[in-house]
Structure formats: structure tokens, C-alpha cells
Amino acid sequence: MDKGWYIWGLIILALLIWLFIAVRKAEKGNKKVTAYGCLIALLVIGGGPLIFLFNFTSSIKWDGDHTVETNSGGVEIIEKFTYLDEEKHGLYKSYYKISGKLKREGSYERGKNIGRWTTWYDNGQKESETDYSKYTPYRVVTEWHENGKMMSQEYYKKNSEGKDDWIESKNVGWNENGQKSYEGSADKYTDGIASEWHENGQLFKKETWSGGKLLEIEIYDDEGKPCRLTTYKNGSGYVAEYYGPWSFTLPSGPSKILLYENYKVIRVLEEN
């Protein structure tokens, strides 16, 4: 037998074994390995094994228990879940790969989140919690800082289509020191009141919006003194905008100053 045919026979046999292993990994949820196998098969020995692999994998039910390694924000995670009729169903858990500590836990019902879902930091401190079953009358998503202080609460309600609508005006946030940092969210698209606080607890800014118009604005430094650059009243005047809570002691000043006339911005003065 020609030595070349013998070598190619070994290569093809090895590749077919590799493809078989790829299919077995695919059954456990690692579809990327199957894709690599198809590509190599196409480049090395033509389309025959591709047809076989396609017919074989297309009949695979992805049901059963799965363990998958992923990367979330540079952190290696191990996920454990179950498929039923090719949808996630039942208990879900994920772990930090290095420490082995629980990262997230919850349940699926035919691909949808149900019940209470909880996420933890790697130090074991609770990071977030939400109950997808509760709307009384709102569903609340609570988040914590890594030091255990509450970070935010976001509110949702179901719309006419049964989907979640974010209630911007009810959101609340806190700094790591426990002081409230913001409450509500309002602008020319959302009616309501939006407030922000300095880290020492003094009110920084309060805006009132209705019908796309800024009705009222208050801005104060961290000592409670009003901003001298803001003269807005009855839809006209200047409004100083800052990147974040500001103090008279800071040298930077506002990021820009807006000139309003009849509730509309007619001029922007860039400061920094």
C-alpha cells in the first residue's frame, strides 16, 4: 500500500474520532466545539463528514443536565442548568470557578425566569435579588454594594402585553456610605421629579418635569447653598449642569450652562 494513503488514512481516522468527541461535547452544551469540527472537516476531507455531522447533530435533543464554563466581565463562571424541549427549565446555579462559591441561583420555567433570583459577590455578600412572581403592585429589583450597604431599588410593572415596564420615577439609589444618592428619573421624555444628593446627605439637585417641559429646578452645594449660576424660572433663564454633585470648594465648576427660553434650550455654554 502507498505510504501516502496510509498516512492519510490515519489522519482521517483521527479526525473522525475527534469529530465524534466534538459531537459528544455538543450534547453537553458546548456547540462551539462542534462548529470547529465542521470547519476542520470542510478544509481537510471535504463535505462528506459535514453532511453526516449535520444529520447527526440535528436530531440531538439538548435536554438534560448541562455544565458550561463562561466568562462574565473577566470572571470565570461555571453554570449548571437543565434543558427541557431545548429550553432552560428548572433550577439554575452558577459558581465562581476559582473560589467555588455560589454566584447566582434561580429557576426557569420553559425559558422564563420564575420565582426568586439571587446573585452574590465572590466574598459571599448578596449582590442583587428579585422575585419574578411578585407584582404587588410592582416587582422590585434590589442591589447591594459589596460592603453590604443597599445600592439601588428599581421598580417594574407589567404592561398590556404582559411584559416588564421600568417605572423610572420610582427608582432609588444609595452611596456606599448609606446616604441616598438619587431618587426618581425625569426628563423631557418622562414626567415626574428627579432628585440627587451629595455624599454628606445634602440635597444636590431636584428637577420637576411635565409634558416635556422643565417646570422647576433647584441646585445646591454640599453646604446647602443655592447655585448662583442657575437663574431658571418660569421656563426661562440659565441652568448650570455638573458631571456629578458639586461643591463651591471644587475648582472645576459646571460642565456646561444651558440657556432656556420658553421651556426650550436656545444656547449651550461649554465650560469644561
N, C-alpha and C positions, 0 to 999 in steps of 0.2 A: 504494500500500500504506500502511496505517495506520502512522504513525511509531512508535506504541507497540509494535506487533507486530515492527517492525524491530529496536527496541532489545532486546525480549525474545529475539528470535532470536539476537542477538549474545551475550546473557548465557548462553543455553542452550548455544550453541556453545562459548563459553569454558569453561563448566562441564564439558561433556563432554570437552574437551581436558584439563582439569585432572584429571578422573576417570581418563582414560587414563594420565596421568603417575603418578597415585596407584597404579594397578594395577601399572605397571612398577616402582615403588619397592617395592610389596608383594612382587614376585617376588624382590627382593634382601633381603628380611627385614624391611622397615620396615612392619609391619602396622598401626601406629598411623595412618599417613597414609591408608591405605585406610578405616579406621574414621571418620576425619574427613570423608573424601569421601562416605561413605554418609550421614552426619548432615546435611551440607550439601545433598546431593541430596534428602533427605527433606523438608527445610524449604523449599527453593526450588522444585523442579519435581516433587514428588510421588514415588510409589513405583516408577515405571517403570524409571528408571535403577538403582534399588536391586536390582530383580529381575535386570536384565542384569548388574550388577556381581557379585551373589552367584553367579549361574550361571557367570560367567567365572572368578572367583577360586576357586570351589570345585573347579575342575578343574585348578588350578595345582599342579604338583609343586614343592615348595620345595627340590628337590635342586640341588646345585651349590655354587659358592663364594659366601660371603657376607662382607660387611664391615659391621659395625654399630658405631655410636658409643653408648657407655653412660656412666653416671656412677656411680662407686663411692666412697662416703664423701666426696663433694665433689670427687673427682678424675676428670677426663675420660679415658675409656679407649676405644681402638679395638680391636675384636675381629675376628679373621679365622678362619673355620672353614668346614666343608663339611657339607651335608646329604645323606644318602642315605636314600631312602624316608622322608623327613620326620623323620629322626633325625640328630643330630650324629654324624659318622663321619670318622675320620682325624685329621690334625694340627690342633691348635688353638694359636693365638698371640694374645696381646693386648699392646698397647703403650700407654705414656703418651702422650697426644695432644700435649702441649706439647713434651716433650723428644724424643719418638720412640723412647725406649728400651724394650726388651723388658720387659714386666711379668710375663707368665705363659706357660708353654709346656707342652704335654702332648698326649695323644692320646685320642680316643674310639673305641669300638667299639660301634656301634649304640646310642649314647646313654649308654654307661657309660664311666667313666674307666678307662683301662688304662695300664700301664707307669709310667714316672717322670714326675711333675708337679713343676715348679719355679716358684717365684714370686720376683721381685726387687723391691727398693725402687727408687725413682727414682734413687738415687745409684749403682745398679749392684750394691749388696750383696745377697747372697742373703737372702730373707725366710723361705721355707719350702720343704720338699722332702718328697715321699712317693712310694713305689713301690707302686702298687696291685696289682702282680703278686706281691709277696713276702710270704709268711707263714711265717717260719722261726724259731719258730712264730708270731711276731707280725708285724704291719705297724706300722712306726714312722713317725710324723709329726714331723719336726724343724723347729723355728722358730728364727730368729736375731734378735737386736736389730739396730738399724740401724748400730751401731758394729762389727758383725761377731761379737760375743760370742754364744754359744749362749743361747737364751731358754727353750726347753722341748723335751721329747720326750714325745709321747703314744703310747700303745700300744693296738693293736686286734687282735682275733682274730675269726674267723668263727664265728657261732653255727650251730645246727642247720638254720636256714633259709638259710644262705649269706650272711647279712648281717653287717655290722660290729658288734661289741660293744666298747664302750670299756672298757679294763681300768684302772679308776680307781686301783687300788692300785700301779700301776707308773709313773704319771706323775711326771716330774721337771721342775723349773724352776730358772732361774738369773737373778740380777740382772745389770744392765748391767756391773757391775764383775767379773763372772765367778764371784762367790760363789753357792753353791747357795741358793735361796730356799725351795723346798718339795720334798717327795718323798712320793708316795702320796696317797691321798684316802680317808678312812674316816669314817664317822658311824653313826648309828643304823640306816641303811639298807644300809651297806656295811662288811663286816668287813675288818680289816686295821690297819695302822699308818700314821698321817699325821704328818709332821714339817715344821716350818718353822724357818728360820734368820734371824738378824739379818744386816744388810748386812756386818758385820765378820766373819761366819763363825761366830759363837757360836750354839749351839742356842737357839731361842726357845721352841718348843713341840713336844711329842711326845704323841700320843694313841693308845691301843690300844683298838679296838672289836671286840666279838664278840657275835653274836646280838642286836644292837640295844642292847647294854649298853656303857657306858664302863668298861672294866676298869682303865685306868691313865692318868694324865695327869701330865706334867712341864712346868713353865713356868719360864723363866729370863730374866733381863735381859741386856743386851748385854755385861755383865761376867762372866756365868756364875753369878750369884747367883740362888737359887730365889725364886719369888714368895711373899711372906709371906701374901698374901690367899687362896692356894689351899691348902686343907687336905684335899682329896679323898682318901679311902682306903676300899677295900672297899665301894664303891657309895654311900658317904655322905660329906657334907662340902661345903665351898664350892669353887667354881671361878670364878676371875676370867677374863673374856673381854675381849679387846682388839680394836680395829679392825685392828691390824697389829702387827708386832714392837715391843716396848715396852722402855723403859729406866727405871731408878729415877730418872734425871735429868729425865725428862719430867714436867711438872706435871699433865697431863690425867688420868692414872690409867686404870683399866679402863672399858670402855663399859657393862658390866653384870657382876653377880656372880650366879651360879646356885647354889642350894642343892639338893643331891641327897640323896635318902633311898631306900635300897634300889634304887639304879641309876636312879631317876627324878627329874626336876626337880620339886620341890614349891613352889619360890618363886624369883622373879626380883627382884633388887635393881637398879634403874636407877641408874647413876652419872652418865653424861654423855649 
